Amino acid sequence: LTSLLAFFPPEEVEDASEPIKRDRSHLENTLKLNEEKPADDVSGVLQRLRKIYHSSIKPLEHSYRYNELRQHEITDGEITSKPMVLFLGPWSVGKSSMINYLLGLDNTPYQLYTGAEPTTSEFTVIMHGPKLKTIEGIVMAADSSRSFSPLEKFGQNFLEKLIGIEVPHKLLERVTFVDTPGIIENRKQQERGYPFNDVCQWFIDRADLIFVVFDPTKLDVGLELEMLFRQLKGRESQIRIILNKADSLATQELMRVYGALFWSLAPLINVTEPPRVYVSSFWPHDYHPETHRDLFLKEEISLLEDLNQVIENRMENKIAFIRQHAIRVRIHALLVDRYLQTYKDKMTFFSDGELVFRDIVEDPDRFFIFKSILAKTNVSKFDLPNREAYKDFFGINPITSFKLLSQQCSYMGGCFLEKIEKAITRELPDLLGSIGLGKKPNVLSCDVTGCGETPKNRYRKP
């Protein structure tokens, strides 16, 4: 042993054990972290968007209690929030390491804790701040200026598992990351102490990009992962599947693992096109020798370009999201109005109102509730809600507590239905079309002119 140590002095042994760091230039170039840009002024667009939502969409939303149907109430904080990137997947597949790598937090006081065992037990929100700061979940939920105040409905046990970290990083000026607890298939849901799937659904509904991360050792699909992909249905365009730690395998093994991942996910993703799987190793250490370095680097740059595109299309995505929400609110109001009109038509002086309405709710097709909406309006049958959802909705909201749409009008304010239809067909499309036309919005004249100026969008590529 002494003779061996003579050939390897202590300092040389220490140097040999130091892992080689990967070059980060491609990451900084793709995400444009080194570019000195003026602050993006989107306040005029956001003010117009808030004005449209509060004046044209929210009155109908509150009048027909849409939030109790879908449990999705939009706050001002959500309208003004940055794009959100959500990290999902089994435990210890490298979600936290990937965030550390993207932000360059390794070996700094800001880095997220990582390890081979399940390390992340909280929902961790990584956002921008002037200095490193940790925010408790209770504080985040109480702050109405943030977009996380609706999370309070999941209870105090969950808020104890929610944590916010503010980091002074340039990328976080334009995006927010959310790290989630890893999926552990042998753990029962009730052991978490809060509704895990409901919380995941809340974040999924608001995420602009969803990274579902796997590694070569955790490809099995259990009940919890199956439930997660069920919640992701309809969001396929936002999903990016990542096979992480790819440089730990030889070429032949990697091909087998790639095929096994497709085989596992095929029953869960019901789309005609196969999902895009990004194969690489997202951590700061250099790729393992004798692996496909060029392939992994190209895959990583492709994923970073997707992330950058979401950041640059922030305002377009936000306006489209509000318009989609308005369409759902309008359909809900039309359905409630039709239920109420049918109830009034069937009621007589001697009728039992509760029995009459129970017949309507139990079999709406017999009274052509849904078909009448499709026949008289430009509603797609694919946008209609589930009939069963209205049984629960009217179970806690008596039909007599609502007014007909024809009665939701005032001399000064106009009709709720006409205002939301105008927002869907004219105001929001016009706002979307005005982005990038070159005029800078004059915020001060919004109250006078109705924000008719054309805003400039610096997120869109020339």
N, C-alpha and C positions, 0 to 999 in steps of 0.2 A: 504493500500500500504506500509506504514511504517513497519507494522508487517511482511509483506512478505519479504521486503528487509532485515529484521533482520535475517531471515533464510538463505538468499542468499547474502553474502557479495559481493562487486563489483568484487574482483579478481576471486571469484568462478564463477560468472556469465560469466565473460570474458572467463574463461577456458572452461566452458560448451559450449560456442558458437564456440570454435576453432574446425574446422573439423579435423578428424583423418586422418593422412597421410598414404598412402598405402606403403607397403614394396616394394622396388625397386630391390631387389636382383635377382628376376627372369629376370628382364629386363637387368641388367648388366651382368648376366651369359649368357643369350641367345645371346646377341650382343657382348659378349666378351670384355666389356669395361674395365675390370680390368686386362686383360692380357697384360703383357709387352712384345710386339713383336718387333723384329728389323724392321726397315723401309723396306717395300716391294719394291724390286728393279725390276720394270717392264719397266725400261727405254729402255732396249735392245729390248724387244718385241714391245714396242711402236715405236721405231725408225725403226724397220723392217716393221711394219705396215704402217707407214708414207711413207717409201720408196716405198712399193708396190703400195700404193694409188697414189702417185705423178707420178710414172714412168709408171704404167700400166693402171690406171683407169681414172685419171684426163684428160689426153690428149684427149681421146675419148669423155669424158663428156663435155669438152669445145668445141670441134670441132662440135659436134651435138647439142649444147646448151640445154643439158638435164635439167639444172636448170629452164629454162623457161617453161618446161613441168610440172614438179612436184614442183617447188619452194623449192628445197631442195639441197642446196649446202653445201658440207661438208668442214669444216675448220679444221686446225690443232688443234685448241682449242677443237673442238668436238671430235677429235680422242683421245686426251689425257685427256678428262674430266672424272670426277668420275661418278659413277652410279647416275642417277637422279630419285628421288621418287616424284611423282606428286600427290597432294591432290585436288580432285574435289568433287562437291556436292552442295546441296542447302545451303542457308545462315544459319548461326548459328546452324550448326549440330555438331560442335566441331572439325573442321579441325585444327584451330590454337591451340586450347587446346590440341589436340593430339600431335602436334609438340612440344609444351611446355613440355608435359609429357614425350615424348621420349627423349628429351634432358635435362630434369630436370631443366627447365628454370623458373619455377614458383617462384614468390617472389624474382626474381633477376632482375638486370637492363636489362637483355637480352630478357625477355619474350615478346612474341607477344601479342598484345592487343586482349582481348576476351570480349564477352558480349552477351546478349540476342538479341540485335538488329544487323542488318547487320554491321559488324565492318571492314571486310577486303575489301577494294575497289581497292587494288593494287595487282599485281602479285609480290609476295615476295619470293626472292631467299635466302635461308638460307644456307650459306657455311662456310667453315673453314677459320679462320684467326688468326693471333697471338694475336689480341686484339679485343674488341668490336668495330665495325666500321660499319657505314651506308654508302652505295654507291648509288648515284643517277643513275637512268636508263640511262641517257644520257652518263654518264661516263662508265657504263657497256658496252653499245653498241659501244663506241669509242675504247675500249680496245681490240685489236685484239688477245691478248693472252688468253682471256676468250672465252667461247663457245657461248656467247650471242650477238656477234656483228651482226649476220644476222637479229636480231630483229629490227634493224634500219629501215627496209623496211616497218614496220607498222606505221611509222610516229611519229612526235613529241608528239602528244596527247597521244599515247600509252606509249612512253618513260617516260612521266610524271607519268604514273600509274605503272611503273616498279621500284622496289627498291631491293637492295641487302643488306643483313646483314651478316657480318662476325662475327663468334662466336668461341672462343677458346675451342672447345669441341672435345673429342676423336672420337666420332661417325662421326662427320663431316669431319674428316680426310679421311674417306673412302666413304662418300656418300653426296649428296646435296639434300636438300628438297626444293620443290616449293609449296607455298601456293597460292591458286587462289581465286579471288572474288567469293562469293557465288552466285548461280543461283537464280534469282528473276523472277518468271514467269510473273508477271504483269508489268515488265519493258521492254520497247521496246529496241531492239538492238542498234538503232541509238543514243539512249540517252547516251550510254557509251562513245561516241566520238571516238571510234576506233573499228576495226573489231574483236570483241571478239571471234567469232568462229574460225577465221583464226589464231589468237594468240594461242587459245587452241590447235588447230591442230598442230601448230609448237612444242609446248611442248609435246603433245601426241606422235608425231613422234620420239621424242628423249628420252622419258621416259623409264627407265628400269622396273619400277614398278608404277602402277597407283592405288591409293586408292580412291574409290568412296564411300563417306561417307553419310549416312542417319541417321536420328534419328526418334523416334516413332511419332513425331508430323509433319513430313514433308515427307510423302510418296507419295504425289500426283505428277503425271507426266504431265508436260506441254510441250509447244513447244520447249523451250530452252533446257530442259533436254532431250527431244527426239532427238533434233539435236546433242547434246553432245554424246549420245550413237551411233548415226549414224557415228560420227567421230571415235568412238572407235572400229568400226568393223574391224576385222583382227588383233586386239590387245588383244583378249580375254585371252590369256595366261598371259598377264601382269596385268590384272585387278584383284583387290581384293575388293569385296563389303563389306562394314562394316556397321552393324547396331549398332550405338553408343548409349550411355546413356541407355543401356539395364537394368541397375539396378534401373531405375526409375519406372519400371513396375512390377506388380505382375505376377506370373507364367502364369495364364490364359490370361492376357492381352498381355504378351510377345509372346505367341503362336499365338494369333490373328494378332498381328503386323507383326510377321515373315511371316505368310501366306499372309498378305496384301502386303508386300514388294515383295514377289515372284510374286504375281498376277500383280503388277504394272510393274515389270521389264520383265516379260515373253515375251511380244511383242517386246521388244527393243533388246533383246540378242538372236540372231538367231543361237544358237548352240545346238547340240544334247544333251550334258550334261548340267544339271542345274548349274548355277554359284555358286561358293562357297561363302557363306555369313558368315562373322565372327561377332559373337554376343558378345559384351562386353561394358565396359565403359572406354574409354581411357582418363583419367585425374588423377591427383595425389591423390585425396581423396579416402578414403577407400570405398569399396562397401557398398551399402545401406543394413542395417540389413534385415534378413529374405529373402534374394535373393540367387540365385544359384552362390555362390562365386567360388566354384570349377570349374564349367562350364565356367564362365567368365574368370577365370585365365588360363584355358587350351586353350581357344580360343585366348586369348592374346598371349600366348607363341607360338601358332601355327602361328600367323601372324608375330611375331618377327622372327621366324625361316625362313619364306619366305623372309623377309627383309635381314636377314643375308646371305641367299643363293645367293641372287642377288649380294651382296657385294663380296662374295667369288668367284663368277663366272664372275667377271668384265671383265677379258681379253677374256674369251671365248665368252661372249656376244658381246664384241666390234668387234672381228674378224668376227663373224657371221653377225653382222650388216653391216660391210664394204663389205663382200661378197654378201649379199643380194642387197646392193646398186649397186655393180658391175654388177650383173645379170640384173638389171633393165636398167642400162646404155647400156649394150650390146644389149638388146632387142630393145631399142629405136634407137640405131645406125643402127641395121639391118632393122628396119621399114623405117627409113628415107632413107636409101640406096635403099630400094625396091621402095619407092615412086619416088625417083629420077630416077632410072633405067626405071621404067614404063613411066615416063614423057619423057625421052630421046627417048624411043622406039616409042612413039606416035607422037612425033614432026616431022613435015615435013617442007619443005621450005616455004609453004604457010600457015602453021598453026598459029593460034593465041595462043601463049603460055599460056596466062592467062585463056582462055576458056578451053584449053586442061587440064590444071592442076585442074581447078575447077571441071571438070567431075570426075577426079580421086579422089579428096578429098571428094566429095559428095557421091560417091558410090565406096568405095575401094574394096568391095566384088566382083564387076563386073570385076575388074582387078586382083583378087586373091592376093591382097597385104598381108593380114594377113595369108591366107592359105598357101602361098608360104613360109612364115617364118617357119610355123609349119612343112612343108614337107621337108625342106632342112636342118633344124638345130634341135638341141636337146632342143627346147624351149617348155615349157608346155603351153597349151592353157589357163591355169588358171593364168599365169603370164602376158598375153598380156594386154596392156593398153586399155582404152576405145577409140573406134574409134572417138567419138565426140571430144575428147581432141585434136586430130590432126587437126581438123578444126580451132580451136583457135590458135594452135601452128603455123600452116602454114599461118594463117592470119597476124601474125607479123614477121614471118621468111620466106621470099620468098624461094621457092625450089631451085632457081638458085644460092642461096648463099651457098649451100652445095656442097661438093665433094663426089664422090663415095668412098666406102670403099677400093676398089682396088687402088685408087689414094692416100690413106692415108698411104703411106709407104715411108721409106727413107733407104738409104744404111747403115747409121750408127745406126739409131734408130729402124729399123725394122718396122713392120706393126702394126697399132693401134689395129686392131681386134685380131691379134695373141697374142699380149701382154695381152689384157684383158682376153682372153680365157685361157691363161696360168695362170694368177692370180686366176681365178675362179676355174680351175680344179686342179692346182698343188700348187702354192705358198701359197695361203691362207689356204687350207686344211693342207699343211705341217706345216705351222706356228701354226695352231690350234692343230695339233697332237703333236707338239714338246713341248707344254706347260706341265710342270710337270714332264719332263723326268730326271730332276736333274742337268743338266749342267748350269752353270751360264754364261750369255751372255757376250761376250767381246765387249763392245760398240766401242772401238777404232778401231777395225778391220773391221767395217761394210763397210766402203767405199772401202776397198781392196777386201774383200771376198764376198761382197754382203750379209752380215749378215747371214752367214750360220750356226752360232753356235746355240746350243739348249738352250733356256732360261728356267729358273726355275720359276714355278708359285706357290707362297705360298698361293694363294687364294683357291686352290683346296684342298678339305679335303683328308687326307691320306686314 
